[in-house]
Amino acid sequence: MYLCNSCGLCCKLFYINLSEKEYRSGRFRTIFSHINKIDDFKLAKSCGANLLTKKENGECVYLKGNRCRIHADRPEVCRSFYCTSKAKRFQEMIKIINQARSEQ
């Protein structure tokens, strides 16, 4: 089992892609929330309309300090990623996080 160390780096360094179900739910603020939602999810995904919005400083809009304000209802991709994961698909992200951590 993996545990989050609450450093917040994944929420600061990466954009979060919502699944089609999450995007259609309207529960999350996306980078285009200020305009009408794009009904065609493939189109929305191709132009980045399914990405969670970020604050001016580049961190996730739901991050406060190093804590997720929507932790219990966070997107699936956030639920599946841990910087201690051994999964191949996360290794490049973990490398970027470790580099950022060493620069702090």
GIHUQUI-V301205 format. One record per backbone hydrogen bond with DSSP energy under -1.0 kcal/mol. NH is the residue of the N-H (numbers start at 1). CO is the residue of the C=O. If there is no record, write none. Layout:
BEGIN
((NH	CO) (NH	CO))
END
This chain:
BEGIN
((13	9) (14	10) (18	50) (23	19) (24	20) (25	21) (31	51) (33	30) (35	32) (44	40) (45	41) (46	42) (47	43) (49	44) (51	48) (52	16) (53	29) (55	59) (58	55) (60	11) (61	53) (63	60) (64	67) (67	64) (69	62) (73	70) (74	71) (79	75) (80	76) (81	77) (85	82) (90	87) (91	88) (94	90) (95	91) (96	92) (97	93) (98	94) (99	95) (100	96) (101	97) (102	98) (103	99))
END
